[in-house]
Amino acid sequence: QVQLVESGGGLVQTGGSLRLSCTVAGSTYVMGWFRQVPGKEREFVAAINWSGGTTVYADSVKGRFTISRDNAKNTVYLQMNSLRTEDTAVYYCNAAPSIAQMTSAFGSWGQGTQVTVSS
């Protein structure tokens, strides 16, 4: 388990952009983002491996969101462009040994940051 601290959420209008950041204390391999709205299950958004050479995105955000990481700063970023009202959610940072383990007991979670997209 590692400690994760997210930042960068906020209120933005449709079509706008936000960048989320997540700083991790500890060693990790895969980092990623999930999101959750009240009454629904937490859903996968994007993930990136240690080198940054492998990225995975949910279909709903492909072409609009970009995940990246700076290992020197122990930070992963989620650049969100062309935001839609349906992107409104609490966004959670996740770190795990592998993508398959992100939602397992081996995954670590941040406290979440609210993203609200208004029409």
C-alpha positions as CSV (number, residue, x, y, z in Angstrom):
1,Q,0.0,0.0,0.0
2,V,1.2,3.5,-0.8
3,Q,-0.2,6.9,0.0
4,L,-1.8,8.9,-2.8
5,V,-2.8,12.6,-2.8
6,E,-4.9,14.0,-5.7
7,S,-5.3,17.7,-6.7
8,G,-6.6,19.7,-9.6
9,G,-10.4,19.1,-9.5
10,G,-12.9,21.9,-9.8
11,L,-15.7,23.4,-11.8
12,V,-15.4,23.9,-15.6
13,Q,-17.8,24.5,-18.4
14,T,-18.6,22.1,-21.2
15,G,-15.7,21.9,-23.6
16,G,-13.2,23.1,-21.1
17,S,-10.1,21.5,-19.7
18,L,-8.7,20.4,-16.3
19,R,-5.6,18.7,-15.3
20,L,-5.6,16.3,-12.3
21,S,-2.4,15.4,-10.4
22,C,-1.7,12.6,-8.1
23,T,1.5,12.4,-6.0
24,V,2.5,9.0,-4.6
25,A,4.6,8.4,-1.5
26,G,6.3,5.1,-2.2
27,S,7.2,2.8,-5.1
28,T,4.6,1.9,-7.6
29,Y,4.4,0.4,-11.1
30,V,1.0,1.1,-12.6
31,M,-0.9,4.2,-11.8
32,G,-4.2,5.3,-13.0
33,W,-7.5,7.1,-12.5
34,F,-11.0,5.9,-11.8
35,R,-14.2,8.0,-11.3
36,Q,-17.5,7.6,-9.5
37,V,-20.8,9.3,-9.4
38,P,-23.3,8.8,-6.6
39,G,-25.3,5.6,-7.0
40,K,-23.0,4.1,-9.5
41,E,-19.9,1.8,-9.4
42,R,-16.5,3.2,-9.6
43,E,-15.3,3.0,-13.2
44,F,-11.9,2.8,-14.9
45,V,-10.7,5.9,-16.7
46,A,-7.1,5.5,-17.6
47,A,-3.8,3.7,-16.6
48,I,-0.1,4.0,-17.3
49,N,2.8,1.8,-16.6
50,W,6.1,2.8,-15.0
51,S,7.9,3.7,-18.2
52,G,4.9,5.5,-19.6
53,G,5.2,3.3,-22.7
54,T,1.9,1.7,-22.1
55,T,-1.4,3.6,-21.6
56,V,-4.9,2.3,-21.5
57,Y,-8.1,4.4,-21.7
58,A,-11.8,3.8,-21.3
59,D,-13.6,4.2,-24.6
60,S,-15.6,7.1,-23.2
61,V,-12.5,9.3,-22.7
62,K,-10.3,8.2,-25.7
63,G,-9.1,11.1,-27.7
64,R,-10.1,13.6,-25.0
65,F,-8.1,12.5,-21.9
66,T,-4.3,11.9,-21.7
67,I,-2.5,10.2,-18.8
68,S,1.1,10.8,-18.2
69,R,3.6,10.5,-15.3
70,D,6.8,12.1,-14.1
71,N,8.7,9.5,-12.0
72,A,11.2,12.1,-10.8
73,K,8.3,13.8,-9.1
74,N,6.4,10.6,-8.2
75,T,3.4,12.2,-9.9
76,V,0.8,11.0,-12.4
77,Y,-1.4,13.4,-14.4
78,L,-4.7,13.3,-16.2
79,Q,-5.2,16.0,-18.8
80,M,-8.9,16.2,-19.5
81,N,-9.9,18.2,-22.6
82,S,-13.3,18.7,-24.3
83,L,-15.0,18.0,-21.0
84,R,-18.7,16.9,-21.1
85,T,-21.3,17.0,-18.4
86,E,-21.2,13.2,-18.2
87,D,-17.5,13.5,-17.0
88,T,-18.8,15.0,-13.7
89,A,-17.6,12.7,-11.0
90,V,-15.2,12.2,-8.1
91,Y,-11.9,11.1,-9.6
92,Y,-9.7,8.7,-7.7
93,C,-6.1,8.0,-8.2
94,N,-5.0,4.4,-8.0
95,A,-1.6,2.7,-7.8
96,A,-1.0,-1.1,-8.2
97,P,1.6,-3.6,-9.2
98,S,-0.3,-4.3,-12.4
99,I,-3.4,-3.1,-14.3
100,A,-5.2,-6.3,-13.4
101,Q,-4.6,-5.7,-9.7
102,M,-5.8,-2.1,-9.6
103,T,-9.1,-2.9,-8.0
104,S,-7.8,-5.7,-5.9
105,A,-6.5,-5.6,-2.3
106,F,-3.1,-4.8,-3.9
107,G,-4.4,-1.5,-5.2
108,S,-4.1,1.8,-3.3
109,W,-6.5,4.7,-3.5
110,G,-6.4,8.4,-3.0
111,Q,-9.1,10.4,-1.3
112,G,-10.7,11.6,-4.5
113,T,-11.1,15.0,-6.1
114,Q,-14.4,16.4,-7.5
115,V,-14.7,17.3,-11.1
116,T,-17.9,19.2,-12.1
117,V,-18.7,20.0,-15.7
118,S,-21.5,22.5,-16.2
119,S,-23.5,23.0,-19.4
